[in-house]
Amino acid sequence: MARAESLIVSVLLTAMVALGPISTDLYLPSLPAIGRDFGVANAEVQLTLSVFLAGFAVSQLAYGPLSDRFGRRPVILGGLALYLLATLVCAFASGIEMLILARFFQAVGACVGPVLGRAVVRDIYGRERAARMLSYMGMAMAMAPAFGPILGGFLEVWFGWRANFAVLGLFAATTLAAALVTLPETNQWKSPDATRPGHILGNYRALLRHRSYLGYVMVTACTYSGIFSFISGSSFVLIGLLGLTPDVYGFCFAAIVVGYMIGTFLSGRLTVRLGLERMVQIGTAVQVAGGLAGIALYLAGIVTVPGIVGPVMVFMAGTGLAMPNAQAGAIGPFPQMAGSASALLGFFQMGLAALVGIAVGHGSGESALAMMAAIALVSLGGALAYWLVVHPAPRPAAGD
């Protein structure tokens, strides 16, 4: 086993956290082709995204308590194995119903990475250092959605949509093997009561009564819903309405990820100096600027690739500033139930995003309005959550 703070463990955690985004971003250029192959409408194809988030949301509620009881390592290994099996089913799906079902179980396995990856970081680094580490992990993790749609676009053009799931299976097998060899156990506060229903409900009740936790969860959920609005609608808008090819679409998606990488880089450099609260303030303000710019350009009739991608890049820069700090602010005060805190955060994050994604999916086949309006609305929601819920809450004590 490697040391918990070693570079190899950090790389492994980044790969685990990337399971979620790479599982959606790689096959985004193929969404229109999947619809044509199975003879179904855009809204049905979009369900492969929203059902994935639903599986992500529900399973997190189990992973957190399980890891608080049995440790991070065995739960992570089980989740990665399930992800690998479900991915193989996706690759050989014979209809849209089978693909949707397999995507649900793929999500159940994939969510072990983000949920327990965040908890492991909290185990190792504490509150403020965890925010910095999550920022740098976010910047490195952004390479997945930056290059995922580009690779997925070329795979779609060269081999068809099933090749995307073959690549995901290879990624999963490699990550599982690396976790088996290198990942140590980091949970020093295992609780034999963590999986008792009464204890689980008590933990979640205590978390929901913690004002700053609830506020940071709202910020994170709104922020991620903005990301997922673009994920849900961008291929239908940029490929279906504006006529881009799948490989060119991948480069447009990579451009918005550059905005996220800029935000996470600045967050990693500035969080210790300015504090995570200040970084969330700045990040949500930048998100609002991008969201409002996007809807203003649409209403002005500027429905072009730059008119869509540019404002979303600004929104994503704000996301990189706000989201790692909001996640650390939520989980930081709860070292003895970091798994449960991370799980509940992820449940609300993915649950809200799934609902927003369904709405965007139903409207993105006709215009860009649904996608751009959703980004603007959730950016305002995140800013309001900070100023109305987090900011008035008592500040945690210095240190861990």
C-alpha positions as CSV (number, residue, x, y, z in Angstrom):
1,M,0.0,0.0,0.0
2,A,1.1,3.6,-0.7
3,R,1.2,6.3,1.9
4,A,-2.1,8.2,2.2
5,E,-0.5,11.6,1.3
6,S,1.6,10.2,-1.6
7,L,1.3,11.4,-5.2
8,I,0.1,8.0,-6.4
9,V,-2.9,8.0,-4.0
10,S,-3.7,11.6,-5.1
11,V,-3.6,10.5,-8.7
12,L,-5.8,7.5,-7.9
13,L,-8.3,9.7,-6.0
14,T,-8.5,12.1,-9.0
15,A,-9.2,9.1,-11.3
16,M,-11.9,7.9,-9.0
17,V,-13.6,11.3,-8.8
18,A,-13.4,11.5,-12.6
19,L,-15.5,8.4,-13.0
20,G,-18.7,10.5,-12.8
21,P,-17.8,13.2,-15.4
22,I,-16.0,10.9,-17.8
23,S,-19.0,8.5,-17.8
24,T,-21.2,11.3,-19.2
25,D,-18.8,13.5,-21.1
26,L,-17.2,10.8,-23.2
27,Y,-20.4,9.7,-25.0
28,L,-22.0,13.2,-25.3
29,P,-21.1,13.5,-29.0
30,S,-22.9,10.2,-29.6
31,L,-26.3,11.2,-28.1
32,P,-27.9,12.1,-31.4
33,A,-26.4,8.9,-33.0
34,I,-27.8,6.7,-30.2
35,G,-31.3,8.2,-30.8
36,R,-31.0,7.4,-34.5
37,D,-29.7,3.9,-33.9
38,F,-32.5,3.0,-31.5
39,G,-35.1,5.1,-33.3
40,V,-36.1,7.2,-30.2
41,A,-36.6,10.9,-29.5
42,N,-34.0,13.2,-27.9
43,A,-35.9,13.2,-24.5
44,E,-35.5,9.4,-24.3
45,V,-31.8,9.5,-25.1
46,Q,-31.4,12.3,-22.5
47,L,-32.8,9.8,-19.9
48,T,-29.5,7.9,-20.1
49,L,-28.0,11.1,-18.5
50,S,-30.7,11.8,-16.0
51,V,-31.1,8.2,-14.9
52,F,-27.3,8.1,-14.4
53,L,-27.6,11.1,-12.0
54,A,-30.6,9.5,-10.2
55,G,-28.6,6.4,-9.6
56,F,-25.7,8.5,-8.4
57,A,-28.0,10.4,-6.0
58,V,-29.7,7.4,-4.4
59,S,-26.6,5.2,-4.0
60,Q,-24.6,7.9,-2.3
61,L,-27.0,7.7,0.7
62,A,-25.7,4.1,1.2
63,Y,-22.1,4.5,0.4
64,G,-21.5,7.2,3.1
65,P,-22.7,5.1,6.0
66,L,-21.2,1.9,4.7
67,S,-17.8,3.6,4.5
68,D,-18.2,5.1,8.0
69,R,-18.9,1.6,9.3
70,F,-16.6,-0.7,7.3
71,G,-13.9,1.8,6.0
72,R,-13.3,3.5,2.7
73,R,-11.2,0.8,1.0
74,P,-13.6,-2.2,0.8
75,V,-16.6,0.0,-0.3
76,I,-14.5,1.7,-3.0
77,L,-13.4,-1.7,-4.4
78,G,-16.9,-3.0,-4.5
79,G,-18.2,0.1,-6.2
80,L,-15.5,0.0,-8.9
81,A,-16.2,-3.7,-9.6
82,L,-19.9,-2.9,-10.1
83,Y,-19.1,0.0,-12.4
84,L,-17.0,-2.2,-14.6
85,L,-19.7,-4.9,-15.0
86,A,-22.4,-2.3,-15.8
87,T,-20.2,-0.6,-18.3
88,L,-19.8,-3.8,-20.2
89,V,-23.6,-4.2,-20.4
90,C,-23.8,-0.6,-21.7
91,A,-21.4,-1.5,-24.5
92,F,-23.6,-4.4,-25.7
93,A,-27.0,-2.9,-25.0
94,S,-29.6,-4.0,-27.6
95,G,-32.1,-1.2,-27.0
96,I,-32.6,2.1,-25.3
97,E,-34.4,0.5,-22.3
98,M,-31.4,-1.8,-21.6
99,L,-29.0,1.1,-22.0
100,I,-31.0,3.2,-19.5
101,L,-31.1,0.4,-17.0
102,A,-27.4,-0.3,-17.3
103,R,-26.6,3.4,-17.0
104,F,-28.4,3.3,-13.6
105,F,-26.2,0.5,-12.3
106,Q,-23.1,2.1,-13.8
107,A,-24.0,5.2,-11.8
108,V,-24.4,3.2,-8.6
109,G,-20.8,2.0,-9.1
110,A,-19.4,5.2,-10.3
111,C,-20.6,7.4,-7.4
112,V,-18.3,5.6,-5.0
113,G,-15.4,7.6,-6.5
114,P,-16.7,11.2,-5.9
115,V,-18.4,10.4,-2.6
116,L,-15.6,8.4,-0.9
117,G,-12.9,10.3,-2.8
118,R,-14.0,13.5,-1.1
119,A,-14.2,11.6,2.3
120,V,-10.7,10.2,1.9
121,V,-9.4,13.7,1.2
122,R,-11.1,15.0,4.3
123,D,-9.7,12.0,6.3
124,I,-6.1,12.9,5.2
125,Y,-6.0,16.7,4.9
126,G,-8.6,18.3,7.3
127,R,-10.9,21.3,6.4
128,E,-8.8,24.1,4.9
129,R,-6.2,21.8,3.3
130,A,-9.0,19.6,1.9
131,A,-10.4,22.7,0.1
132,R,-7.0,23.3,-1.5
133,M,-6.5,19.6,-2.4
134,L,-10.0,19.4,-3.9
135,S,-9.3,22.4,-6.0
136,Y,-6.1,20.9,-7.4
137,M,-7.9,17.6,-7.9
138,G,-10.7,19.4,-9.7
139,M,-8.2,21.1,-12.0
140,A,-6.5,17.7,-12.9
141,M,-9.9,16.0,-13.1
142,A,-11.1,18.6,-15.6
143,M,-8.8,16.9,-18.1
144,A,-11.4,14.2,-18.3
145,P,-14.3,16.4,-19.5
146,A,-11.9,18.5,-21.5
147,F,-10.6,15.6,-23.6
148,G,-13.5,13.2,-23.1
149,P,-15.9,14.7,-25.6
150,I,-13.0,15.2,-28.1
151,L,-12.0,11.5,-27.8
152,G,-15.7,10.6,-27.8
153,G,-16.3,12.6,-31.0
154,F,-13.5,10.8,-32.8
155,L,-14.6,7.4,-31.5
156,E,-18.1,8.2,-32.7
157,V,-16.9,9.2,-36.2
158,W,-14.5,6.2,-36.5
159,F,-16.2,3.3,-34.6
160,G,-19.7,4.3,-33.4
161,W,-21.1,5.0,-30.0
162,R,-20.4,1.6,-28.4
163,A,-16.7,2.3,-28.6
164,N,-17.1,4.9,-25.9
165,F,-18.3,2.4,-23.4
166,A,-15.4,0.0,-24.3
167,V,-13.0,2.8,-23.4
168,L,-14.9,3.4,-20.2
169,G,-14.5,-0.3,-19.3
170,L,-10.8,-0.1,-19.9
171,F,-10.6,3.0,-17.6
172,A,-12.6,1.2,-14.9
173,A,-10.4,-1.9,-15.0
174,T,-7.3,0.1,-14.7
175,T,-8.6,2.1,-11.8
176,L,-9.8,-1.0,-10.0
177,A,-6.4,-2.6,-10.3
178,A,-4.7,0.5,-9.1
179,A,-7.0,0.7,-6.1
180,L,-6.4,-2.9,-5.2
181,V,-2.6,-2.4,-5.1
182,T,-2.2,1.1,-3.7
183,L,-5.2,2.4,-1.8
184,P,-4.8,2.4,2.0
185,E,-7.6,2.6,4.6
186,T,-8.0,6.2,5.8
187,N,-11.0,6.0,8.0
188,Q,-9.8,6.4,11.6
189,W,-13.3,6.8,13.1
190,K,-15.1,3.7,12.1
191,S,-18.4,3.5,13.8
192,P,-20.2,0.1,14.4
193,D,-23.5,2.1,14.6
194,A,-23.0,3.9,11.2
195,T,-25.2,1.5,9.3
196,R,-28.1,1.3,11.8
197,P,-31.2,3.0,10.3
198,G,-31.7,5.1,13.4
199,H,-28.1,6.2,13.4
200,I,-28.2,7.0,9.7
201,L,-31.3,9.1,10.0
202,G,-29.9,10.8,13.1
203,N,-26.8,11.7,11.2
204,Y,-28.7,13.1,8.3
205,R,-31.1,14.9,10.6
206,A,-28.1,16.6,12.4
207,L,-26.6,17.6,9.0
208,L,-29.8,19.1,7.8
209,R,-30.1,21.1,10.9
210,H,-26.6,22.6,10.5
211,R,-27.2,25.9,8.7
212,S,-23.9,26.3,7.0
213,Y,-23.9,22.7,5.8
214,L,-27.3,23.1,4.3
215,G,-26.3,26.4,2.6
216,Y,-23.1,24.9,1.1
217,V,-25.0,21.9,-0.1
218,M,-27.4,24.3,-1.9
219,V,-24.5,26.2,-3.5
220,T,-23.0,22.9,-4.7
221,A,-26.3,21.6,-6.0
222,C,-27.1,24.8,-8.0
223,T,-23.5,24.9,-9.3
224,Y,-23.6,21.3,-10.5
225,S,-27.0,21.8,-12.0
226,G,-25.6,24.5,-14.2
227,I,-22.9,22.2,-15.4
228,F,-25.4,19.5,-16.1
229,S,-27.7,21.9,-18.0
230,F,-24.9,22.3,-20.5
231,I,-24.2,18.5,-20.5
232,S,-27.8,17.7,-21.1
233,G,-28.5,20.2,-23.9
234,S,-25.2,21.1,-25.6
235,S,-25.0,18.2,-28.0
236,F,-28.6,18.7,-29.2
237,V,-28.0,22.4,-29.5
238,L,-24.5,22.5,-31.0
239,I,-24.8,19.4,-33.2
240,G,-28.6,19.2,-33.8
241,L,-29.4,22.9,-34.2
242,L,-26.2,24.6,-35.2
243,G,-24.9,21.8,-37.3
244,L,-21.5,21.0,-35.8
245,T,-20.0,17.6,-36.4
246,P,-19.4,15.3,-33.3
247,D,-15.6,15.8,-33.3
248,V,-15.8,19.6,-33.6
249,Y,-18.4,19.6,-30.8
250,G,-15.8,17.9,-28.6
251,F,-13.5,20.9,-29.0
252,C,-16.3,23.2,-28.0
253,F,-16.9,21.2,-24.9
254,A,-13.2,21.3,-24.1
255,A,-13.3,25.1,-24.4
256,I,-15.8,25.4,-21.5
257,V,-13.7,23.0,-19.4
258,V,-10.8,25.5,-19.9
259,G,-12.9,28.0,-17.9
260,Y,-13.3,25.4,-15.1
261,M,-9.6,24.7,-15.0
262,I,-8.8,28.4,-14.7
263,G,-11.2,28.6,-11.8
264,T,-9.8,25.6,-10.0
265,F,-6.2,26.7,-10.5
266,L,-7.0,30.1,-9.0
267,S,-8.9,28.4,-6.2
268,G,-6.0,26.2,-5.3
269,R,-3.7,29.2,-5.3
270,L,-5.9,31.6,-3.4
271,T,-8.1,29.5,-0.9
272,V,-5.5,29.4,1.9
273,R,-4.9,33.1,1.6
274,L,-8.5,34.3,1.2
275,G,-10.4,31.5,2.9
276,L,-13.1,29.3,1.4
277,E,-16.0,31.6,2.3
278,R,-14.5,34.4,0.3
279,M,-13.8,32.1,-2.6
280,V,-17.4,30.9,-2.7
281,Q,-18.5,34.6,-2.7
282,I,-16.3,35.4,-5.7
283,G,-17.1,32.1,-7.5
284,T,-20.9,32.5,-7.3
285,A,-20.6,36.1,-8.5
286,V,-18.7,35.0,-11.6
287,Q,-21.3,32.3,-12.2
288,V,-24.1,34.8,-12.2
289,A,-22.2,37.0,-14.6
290,G,-21.8,34.1,-17.1
291,G,-25.4,32.9,-16.7
292,L,-26.9,36.4,-17.2
293,A,-24.6,37.1,-20.2
294,G,-25.7,33.8,-21.8
295,I,-29.4,34.5,-21.5
296,A,-28.9,38.2,-22.6
297,L,-27.1,37.1,-25.8
298,Y,-29.9,34.6,-26.6
299,L,-32.6,37.2,-26.1
300,A,-30.6,39.5,-28.4
301,G,-30.7,36.9,-31.1
302,I,-27.0,36.0,-30.9
303,V,-27.5,32.2,-31.1
304,T,-24.0,31.2,-32.3
305,V,-21.3,28.9,-31.1
306,P,-19.3,31.8,-29.5
307,G,-22.5,33.3,-28.1
308,I,-23.2,30.0,-26.3
309,V,-19.7,28.7,-25.4
310,G,-18.3,32.1,-24.3
311,P,-20.8,32.7,-21.4
312,V,-20.7,29.1,-20.3
313,M,-16.9,29.4,-20.1
314,V,-17.4,32.3,-17.7
315,F,-19.9,30.3,-15.7
316,M,-17.5,27.4,-15.5
317,A,-14.7,29.6,-14.2
318,G,-16.9,30.6,-11.4
319,T,-17.7,26.9,-10.8
320,G,-14.0,26.2,-10.4
321,L,-13.7,28.9,-7.8
322,A,-16.9,28.0,-5.9
323,M,-17.6,24.3,-6.0
324,P,-14.4,22.8,-4.4
325,N,-14.7,25.4,-1.5
326,A,-18.4,24.8,-1.1
327,Q,-17.8,21.1,-0.9
328,A,-15.0,21.5,1.7
329,G,-17.1,24.0,3.6
330,A,-20.0,21.4,3.8
331,I,-17.9,18.4,4.8
332,G,-15.2,20.1,6.9
333,P,-17.0,20.4,10.3
334,F,-17.9,16.6,10.4
335,P,-14.7,14.5,10.6
336,Q,-16.5,11.6,12.3
337,M,-19.2,11.3,9.7
338,A,-17.4,12.7,6.6
339,G,-18.8,9.8,4.5
340,S,-22.4,10.6,5.5
341,A,-21.9,14.3,5.0
342,S,-20.4,13.7,1.5
343,A,-23.1,11.3,0.6
344,L,-26.0,13.6,1.5
345,L,-24.3,16.5,-0.3
346,G,-24.0,14.3,-3.4
347,F,-27.6,13.2,-3.1
348,F,-28.9,16.8,-3.3
349,Q,-26.3,17.8,-5.9
350,M,-27.2,14.9,-8.3
351,G,-30.9,14.9,-7.5
352,L,-31.4,18.6,-8.4
353,A,-29.2,18.2,-11.5
354,A,-31.2,15.3,-12.7
355,L,-34.5,17.2,-12.5
356,V,-32.9,20.2,-14.3
357,G,-31.5,17.9,-16.9
358,I,-34.8,16.4,-17.7
359,A,-36.3,19.9,-18.2
360,V,-33.4,20.9,-20.5
361,G,-33.7,17.6,-22.4
362,H,-37.3,18.3,-23.3
363,G,-36.6,21.8,-24.6
364,S,-33.2,21.5,-26.2
365,G,-34.4,19.9,-29.4
366,E,-36.0,23.2,-30.6
367,S,-33.8,26.0,-29.3
368,A,-31.0,26.9,-26.9
369,L,-33.4,28.8,-24.6
370,A,-34.0,25.9,-22.1
371,M,-30.3,25.3,-21.6
372,M,-29.2,29.0,-21.3
373,A,-32.2,29.9,-19.0
374,A,-31.4,26.9,-16.7
375,I,-27.8,28.0,-16.4
376,A,-28.8,31.6,-15.6
377,L,-31.4,30.5,-13.0
378,V,-29.2,28.0,-11.1
379,S,-26.4,30.5,-11.0
380,L,-28.7,33.0,-9.3
381,G,-29.9,30.2,-7.0
382,G,-26.3,29.4,-5.9
383,A,-25.5,33.0,-5.1
384,L,-28.7,33.4,-3.1
385,A,-28.0,30.2,-1.2
386,Y,-24.7,31.6,0.0
387,W,-25.9,35.1,0.9
388,L,-29.2,34.0,2.5
389,V,-28.2,30.8,4.2
390,V,-24.4,30.4,4.6
391,H,-23.3,34.0,5.2
392,P,-25.6,34.6,8.2
393,A,-24.6,31.2,9.8
394,P,-22.1,31.0,12.7
395,R,-18.5,30.4,11.5
396,P,-16.7,27.2,12.4
397,A,-13.8,27.3,14.8
398,A,-10.3,27.7,13.4
399,G,-8.4,24.6,12.5
400,D,-10.0,21.3,11.6
